Amino acid sequence: MTTLSEIEKAILSLPPVECQRLGEWLSALVRAPRRVAEPVTAYFGAMAFPMTLEEYLAFEEQSRIRHEYIAGEIFAITGATKRHNRIAGRLYSALTNHLKGGPCEAYISDVKVKLRVNRDIHVYYPDVMVVCDRDPLEDRYVADAKLIIEVLSESTSGIDRHEKRVACREIPALEEYIILAQDAVEVTCFRREANWMPVVLDTLDATIELRSIGLTLTLAQMYAGEAMSGSR
């Protein structure tokens, strides 16, 4: 497809559900802050975009900072606040204790998830995720996350709420995508079984059921000890 009329014709031929997903993706593209690609040549000699997945993985092993990989380009990840770290760590501990002895395992921050969006490969670093049926031959990333939890930061809020949320639906094993605000009591849950419609909880006594792993937590447990605005 090389002309606008050809693109329009292709869009009009999509089933309604795919049109809705395309609309969400375009809306996210407009609202989310623009990522700024890292200049690979500054780190890796004469290498240039687009990078292959293998080039990115090799590059990441040598890099002092983490990068996410989007269709051949890499994007640096900023550092987290102490509050962000505490909330993510609290969730990781709860998940690890719950999953102990079972087939699933929780990971935090430094483990990558790989997925395919149409023809493009994306690699993200979720704050917390749960993976089952792990590939014993691949230790650099996972591809079958069952649950992904993102703790919002000011610099990543738009990306986590829009770009990542829509892209991660393409992970076949993913059942739930959870977003936690770090400056206010607010948890948003998206579930595959509910066609990814959001459920928002905003009180400390509210309960969230992580159905993908059979765990129930209160928001008070998630935000324990944090002085949050709007908490009640």
Steps between C-alpha positions, in 0.01 A plus 500: 500500500653829391207741460246645744211348305655153527544546877140620536375199302700262719368661820141483380542128432598428861249333732347734764717366783820571305374849410447567871854384580641715221310799637639439848853473363469825304350675802786377718752619243357852519467517879816324614819700540739450209783264576848616410717232343850453634785559251643151468820625338588680822533162670556240235734626231355510151176317578188685386123463511313286444660250736414133482375331815831317540696826460281661766546211742877511453497878539293480817745261663772765468291806583518670841132599475193308387327557168170382357492385139226611263512382139874537463551810714607522864373734771670565833309433822523764770567416864216439745410689818531336840121485527477331160761249614324429829161441337646272231705312761195451723304354210788277397528360853126429518506324164813299582355377830172407334664315210758312709518134404284540189572506127495881474764752602502876565761734353577863576640787291810352338343214306387570144180388328500455122190525285400550141271782383407426140841457334697687766680367806465693827700435816393661828616492862177463705519613863358167617379197306406138546611233255399134475628223272841665465727418205806330654711581193446878508635695796518851348126572490159342544224488241206354693420738786167417663474814714669840454493778761628851431553764771457838335772764494458854371727427203339166408133552585384559143709212366380253766135605468488498122788361293595211729143419599392458139819325387502249785160366397692322223665269756293181456541391864418838654180501704531823702675836465498707821595867541572658840534873553780585742386848606135416568297196596392371162525154346369423152453140392465383139401137438492298180184322613327841524623611156759723673239738639644697797394450862618786725540472878583809707444428869738331743236251611428394141602149401660394174476142384797391290304224333787386280682366806221465756619773737290770669657816645362818651629834379608559861744210459632642175548851639593401857681781681484746210358848553272518196290791380129430487528183709190399687 
